[in-house]
Amino acid sequence: MEYKIKFTNIAPSDNLKKIVIKKTNWVERYLNIKDFSMIFNVEFEKLTTRQRKGKIFRVEFNLPLPGKTIRIERVTDDMIKSLDEAKDVLKEEIKIYKEKMKEKEEREFRELKRKQYNL
């Protein structure tokens, strides 16, 4: 899996890049999609340059998958907190995606079986 990490209105940080990779390295194993190169887009942004308090840090995940693109955005007062919240939502979205793909495969298998036996 390839990571594309973008920083907007904040200085690029190798430490933050390492944290992202550490917290999201489970995605490729969990999806177990073969013959598909994934590009995991992550964007860190400080929403304003003057404001010092409040929800000013945004993390956005974009994960293009076969049949769907998962996009998650979280805004909080701390960059790591935003990252953790986005990671939790990503896990739930991937779980839903896997369930739908499994249902689709089962439906296609049933249709193929009906055609084969003329039911």
N, C-alpha and C positions, 0 to 999 in steps of 0.2 A: 504494500500500500504506500502510495506517495502522499506526502503532506505538503500542502501549500499554505504557509502561514503568513498572514499580512498584518502589519501594524499601521494604524491610522491615528495620528495625533499623539503618538507615544513613541519613544525610542525602541528600536528592535532589541530584544533581549534573548540571548542564547539560553538563559536559565528558564524563561517562560516557554521557549520552544521545547526544551527537554521535559518540562512538566506536562505539556500537551501530549507529547508522544508517550510518556509514561502512563498518563490517565486514559488514553484512548487506544492503546496498542491491542486491546482485547477485541476491537471491532472486526478486524479481518478474520480472526479465528472464529468468532461468534457467528458471523455471516456464512463462512465456509462457501464462498462463491468461487468456483473454478473458472478459468478462462475469461476472467474479467479483471482488468486492471483498474483499481479504485484510486481516485484522487480525492483526498479528504481535505477540503478547504476550511481553514480556520481564520477568522478575522478578529483581532483585538482592536478596540477603539476606545479612546477617551472622548466622550461626547462633547465636552466643552473645554476650553483652555483656561477660562477664568474661574469657573465654579470649583470649589474645593471639597464640598460636602454633598451628600445625597447620592442618588443613583446616576453616576457619571461614567461607569465602565461597562462596555458592551462586548459580549462574546457571541460570535455567530459561527455555526457549523453548517456546512453544505456538503452533503454526501450523496453523489449521484449513484443510483443503483439501477439495475435492469427493471424498467417499468415504473420507477418512482425516484424522485429526488427528495431526500430528507433535509429540511432546513429548520434549524433551531436558533433562536436568538434569546439571550438573557441579558438583562441590564440590572446591575446592583451597585453597591457602594465599594466593592472590592473585586479586583480582577480574578483572584483565585476562587472566590465565592461564585462569581458568574460562571467560571469554568466548571465548577462542581455541579451547579444547577443544570447547565447545558448538558453535561455528561449524563446526569440522571435521566433527563428527558430523552436524550439520544437512545439510551438503553431501552426505554419503554417504546419508542417509535420503531426501533429495530425489531423488538419482540413482536409488535403488531404486524410489521412487514413480513416477518418470517411466518407467522400464522396464516396470513393471507396467501402467501406463496405456496404453503403446504396445502391449503384448501383448494387452490387453483390446480395444483398437480393432481390431487385426488379426484377432482371434478373431471379433468382431462382423461385420467385413467379410466374412470367409470364410463365416459362417453366412448372411449376406444373399445372397451370391453363390450358395450352394447352393440357397437357396429360390427365387431368381430363375430358375435354370437347371434346377430340379428334380433335383438330383444326389443 
